[in-house]
Structures are given as C-alpha cells and as structure tokens.
Amino acid sequence: MRVFNFDPLDLVRYHGQALLWDRAVRGALSVAGPTVLGVALGNPELGLIATLSALWASMNDLGGELHDRLINMATSGDAIIIGGVLAFIAGGSYGGQLGVLFLCAIVIGWVHNTSRGLENAARCMGFSFVIAASLDLTSWQLILPVIGGGAWAMLIAWGDNRLRRQYAVETGASVRTGLHHIRGEHASDWRFGLRYAIAAALGLSLAIHFGATHAAWVTITTLAVMRPNDSESVQLVLQRAFGTLIGVGLALAIVSLSHNPWHLTFAAIALAFLISPGMMWQRWSGFAAITAMALVLLDMALLTEGGDRPLLSERIYDTALGGAVALVTTWVIFPSRWRRKT
C-alpha cells in the first residue's frame, strides 16, 4: 500500500547500502572534541555552539580530494557565521527576522540543484540564522567557538586524509562544482525557491503565534524536509516525524538516568557515531540520533537551569507543526503535479 506515492514499509526496509562507519568515527570525533572541552572548562553552552558547528562542517565532508573536502567544510563554517551576522542585523524585530528568513530561504531554494556541498552550506546558513535569531545568540564572542568547531572538524578530515588518502565522492558534490554551475549552466528553480521561502516564513510565524517554546525547532524542521519533488518531501516529513519521536524517547531515557555532564557527554558522542550509518540505513534512524544528541547537548547546556527535560515532549509538537507546514506548502504552492502539466 502506498500513501502519496510512498510505501510505509520503506521506514524499516534495508536497501543494502554501505553504512559508512568511517564517517561515523569522524562524526563522533567532531562532536567529542568541543563537547569535552566545554565540560572541562565549565562552559557547556559554548561547547554546544562549537559542537554544532563541528557537526555541520563534518556532515558537509562529502569526499574527493582533500582541498574539496576542506573547502566544503569551510564553506559550511562561513555559512554559519553569515547566518549569525544576519540574525544580528535583523535584531529582535519580528518583521526584520521574517524578511531576512525569507531572503535566506530564497537563496537556499535557488542553489538546491547546483551541488550537494553548496546546498548543505546554504541550509547551514538558514539553520544558523533561525537558531541565533530565535534564541538571541547574536554576541560577537560566539564567533570564536563557531570557528573553533569548524577548524576542529577540518583537522579531523585532514588527519583522515593522511591516514587513508582515498575517499569516494558522489559526482558533482563539491562547493566548487556548485559555483561552476551557478556561473555556467545552472537552471535556477525560482518556483521552489519561492515556495521554500514562504514555508520558512509561515513556519516561523505559526511557531510564534502558537507559542512554541523554541520557534527555531519548527522552522528548522520545515527547512530540513522540503524538497522540489512532492513525494520526496512527504517521505522526509514521515521519516523526520518518526525519527523525532524515537529521538525524544532516547533523550528522555538518557537524561532520566543521569544529569552528570560527563555521562551526557559520552552519550552525545555515541549518538553522533550513529548519525551517518543511520542516515544510510533509514533516514528516520539518522534523524533519531541527531534529535537525541541535540537534546542531550541542550540539556547539558541548561543544567544550571534544571536541564531541558520538561521541554522534551514539546519537540514532538514542534516537529509535527514544521512538517505540516512543509506538506501544505509543497502541495499547495507550485506543486510538481502542476509543472508536469505545463
């Protein structure tokens, strides 16, 4: 039985892909360094920011020659900083934040078919802006942990290259390839860019209207799951929703067992190890690992305020709202079924 051209059995079906355990090791090391340093220095908040920057840079390590790997990762780091700067420019004004978010989403939608590396970096810019604007993280002092986290992830990639020197890459995945497409034969899909922007703005507006504790979670869900193809967006929404449900359960179990920052650190590292293999096996399992890791890190950063446990269940509501926004805009605004008729 298929629902919107999606077979629910795909949620548990294994398709035989390689599970990329080498990327799992690099992801775990990327998270381990800044997290351990933040706890050791008694500043898990800055450790959280550096960890997210390292993780995002690591996830844009798409293989190939070393310089392409480092350029991809550095571009993600630059995009994170750009997102923070845009949040500073937008300030606390709702209108300013909405306008900047709309422009960011236009850019993300515009570059989506250039290369995976450039698209990932653009999404990092959007995620960074949403987080910085929603949580008021616009201090210039935060640039240092962002740079440090990205540099740490790049150092791991350099060490990996020295040890192995070979790492397969999908065709056209690098940022350089994406920039070449923009200068040359890139056919921008302005319809998807506009739809993406409307969805992002709508997600933020509804999150604020319904009083979501962290509007960023709603908006990031919308930004993460939307794709130009209708059926792919439906699949990602279902995968994200199922993964979030599992991830919240894992995080709740972990923080219920212990609030010791070192125990939480080891749990976050273990979850980071599972992200890449999970994404290859079933995306929901990768989303579950990301969700659980992020919530454990957030709980650790908020230990002085009692942790994030009371808000864990709200992540399910936030994800459902963000996914619903993505589905509605996908099926109402410039749907692909209309484009097939023209």
Salt bridges, closest charged atoms under 4 A:
ASP7 OD2 - ARG13 NH2 3.60
ASP10 OD1 - ARG13 NH1 2.51
ASP22 OD2 - ARG26 NH1 3.75
ASP22 OD2 - ARG164 NH1 3.13
ASP61 OD2 - ARG26 NE 3.32
ASP61 OD1 - ARG69 NE 2.81
ASP68 OD2 - HIS67 NE2 4.00
ASP68 OD1 - ARG176 NE 2.75
GLU119 OE2 - ARG123 NH2 2.85
ASP160 OD2 - ARG26 NH1 3.64
ASP160 OD2 - ARG69 NH2 3.03
ASP160 OD1 - ARG164 NE 2.95
GLU170 OE1 - ARG116 NH1 2.86
GLU185 OE2 - HIS181 NE2 3.59
ASP230 OD1 - ARG195 NH1 4.00
ASP230 OD2 - ARG337 NH1 3.99
GLU232 OE2 - ARG227 NE 3.96
ASP299 OD2 - HIS259 NE2 2.96
ASP308 OD2 - ARG315 NH2 3.08
